[in-house]
């Protein structure tokens, strides 16, 4: 796939984006969910080797292909690795899956009800490397914990500043201002967030587009104006801590929004499974998330 073909697949492809981007802090939790206890490694290199083995097994699986999984978000170490002698981005592209890279370096401490992204001084170098490997776009996450208008405006402003840096490299940013689903003011957060995103979209140069990764809204349809906006290539949703069945039910209520799930995709996979058991479990999860992404109830 060339860039134009990847853009077309992201704009209109039936399916969802797999988030395979757990990084340093979340890797032990991801491995534990996979059935690998913390004592199974003695240093970071061994830990990252184990998570790469898990991701490689997913990518190799016959259930994991571009017919239902249209994109995959990678951690930098995963992008730099290989699967059966191919770079990971090349292996994904060969299966019809568009590769993305997680670029944020974690979150600042909470202020004004939000957590901004930490500085990314080496971002230009990472973008240059990623593009050379065939990566189509990026993903950058910040978090909104309460309905503080100034805080939410700051999150969205920072997200679009980074997004413009990504666009300058000829890549597609997935802007992810996550609303904490445990927030007592979720519905208000959703509304303020939508309005702030619309302001930033209107300020984008003509002909430019971004993607959005958002928490599933309290009120279905809240993000319809974003789905329909000409400067938005696609809106995707994170599971945000919902178990897969509930996440898929909520997803199906929102037209035009597809999944970009991580834990909800991987929650039934265990390293002890035989290959046939693993493929069946992964295939079942993919089918459920694909249905929530493509068959809408509202």
Secondary structure, DSSP 4 states (H G I P E B T S, - for coil): --HHHHHHHHHH-SSEEEEE---HHHHHHHHHHTT--GGG-SSHHHHHHHHHHHHHHHHHSTT-STTTEEEEEE-HHHHHSEETTEEHHHHHHHTT-EEEEE----BPPPBTTEEPBPP-TTHHHHHHHHHHTT--EEEEEEEE-S--HHHHHHHHHHHHHHHHHHHTTT-EEEEEEEEPTT-TTHHHHHHHHHHHHHHHHHHSPTT--EEEEEEPPSSTTTTHHHHT-TTEEEEEEE-TT--HHHHHHHHHTSTTEEEEESHHHHTT--TTS-HHHHHHHHHHHHHHHHHHHHS---
